[in-house]
Amino acid sequence: MKTVACRCGALLLALVMFVQDGSAQNSPSAVLTSQPATTQAMTASTDLPALVAKVKPSVVTVLVYGPEDKLLAQGSGFIAEGGKLITNHHVIAGGVRAEVRLPDGRRCPVAGVLADDEAYDVAMLAVDFGDTPVADLTVEAETPREGESIVVIGSPLGLEATVSTGIISSARSLPNSETVLQITAPISPGSSGSPVVNMSGRVVGVVKYTLERGQAMNFAAPASRLQGLKLQPPKPLQEWGVARKTDVYLCARQALRAGDIVKALELFRQAAEADPRDPEILTHLGFCYFLQGDNDAAERSFLKAIELGASDGMPYTTLGGMYLAGRPKKDLARAVEILKQGIRVDPDHVGVQSTLGYVYMELKAFDMALECFKRAVQLLPENIQIRVSLGNAYSTAGKYYEAIKEYEQATRIEPVNWDEWRLIGYVYSRLGDKEGAISAYKAAIQLEPWIWTTHTLLGDEYFSSDPSMAMECYEQAIRLRSRHGIDPSEVQTKLLSAYAASGHQDALINKHKMTIRNRPTDPHGHYFLGLLLLQTGDRGAALDEYVILKELDKNLAEGLFTAIYP
């Protein structure tokens, strides 16, 4: 159970802890002013094409160049009141010069940096547009409401004026005290700095980055933050970087936090060339290689950082996780050695403790795994993933009541997470407590009704005591599996057994024949009907279904034939 989490959970945890590393800065005083506007929700009457046409002329591509005039980064930006250009801090960090490409193809040089806020990842630039007037956008003074419809226009992958729509799903506070807007509008590399506009065409956010955690989570800085920037005379990009002491290493970390891995990797390489014996730089370099999939280079960087006396648990955590997951090769003994060394160096590092727990799980050393996860929970008691991992370790070790206690604690931390309830149901089932299992599975389905496996598990619990309820559960699981293009035959076999237990095979046969009339070319339908007919003793009718099935799906036909003539 949860094998994927056991193998990869530590690496995901390391990524999240690494990317969210940041520090807040004090807010300067205002330079942009605007009045709050009442925003309408997106409805069928909203003229989206007109809104896009209004906003597009103000959206530009930002091109940043490093030493030797090599293109260092590319992002998006927009023109605000007074011709000021807004983009992300991380887009321009480390650059020597920059220019913007306007929607009509013209390129205009960036004259300098007027203001910036590294914590919120925004920067305001002066651009030499020449004598040609440019369209600007109004910045909204108030933070948008959750559920408010928005449009994002940017230049992902250099494709100018790409449009995506969505809503404001939440305003989140991160560990470094930063507030960000989470949006559902899709964003891609190169979208950093794009305006997030409401349905009145006013800017409510500035796109920052995407985090991949099972599904993409997209974030933007609140545009209201721009009201507090302190305006100064434009400072040339290179001079601005020196004045802020944003050396290559700091710029690289900023790029990494913003999710710009390509830029971060290039800057960390430069930093490592300048200081090849700094374990912190080598750790970050290794992490970027790991994110890029270059596992051999990542391994070399981490080993060098450890050799040079890395005092933080990160290189030990990620390298141990790589050995666990077989990247570049699976070596559990080496993983244990590296992670134990990491604990000696940094005993309070949650990543090292939990990753060693995953390795011990793989080695079936459950008692030692439990000790690691217990320590990790002590260090970070509100972390759902670690709490569930401790529960999984208890469950795998056969300590079911302890497992239920950890899963229930996880549901208290995050009540809307359906997976913990499914795990609770699984453990109750192992204990033979059908009532507890049924209650837990129902709670999971109430939170997330589209997961077919939960319906199947609930049907399994009902099977012996209430075949009719089991049939309902299996039928729902079959509908969901079929809707997602997944072979439903495994659940169909369970449904067949439930009908047999209830004595209703004839009703099921008639029902299934009606379904096949509507979908005569469905191979799974003919396969299941053949099994039904065979169960009632009608081998001839089952053979008729086999003949039809040979033309639709040879593998299923062979399976039915084997069932008829075992």
Buried (B, 14 or more C-beta within 10 A) or exposed (E): EBEEBBBBBBBBBBBBBBBEEBEBBEBBEEBBEBEEBEBEEBEEEBEEEEBBEBBBBBBBBBBBBBEEEEEBBBBBBBBBBEBBBBBBBBBBBBBBBBBBBBBEEBEBBBBBBBBBBBBBBBBBBBBEBEEEEBBBBBBBBBBBEEEBBBBBBBBBEEEBBBBBBBBBBEBEEEEEEBBBBBBBBBBBBBBBBBBBBBBBBBBBBBBBBBBEEEEEBBBBBBBBBBBBBBBBEBBBBBEBBEEBEBBBBBBBBBBBBBBBBBBBBBBBBBBBEEEEEBBBBBBBBBBBBBBBEBBEBBBBBBBBBBEBEBEBBBBBBBBBBBBBBEBBEBBBEBBBBBBBBBBEBBEEBBBBBBBBBBBBBBBEBBEBBBBBBBBBBEBBEEBBBBBBBBBBBBBBBEBBEBBBBBBBBBBEEEEEBBBBBBBBBBBBBEBEBBEBBBBBBBBBBEBBEEBBBBBBBBBBBBBEEBBEBBBBBBBBBBBBBBEEEEEBBEBBEBBBBBBBBBEBBEEBBEEBEEBBEEEEEBBBBBBBBBBBBBBBEBEEBBBBBBEBBBEBBEEBBEBBBEBBEE
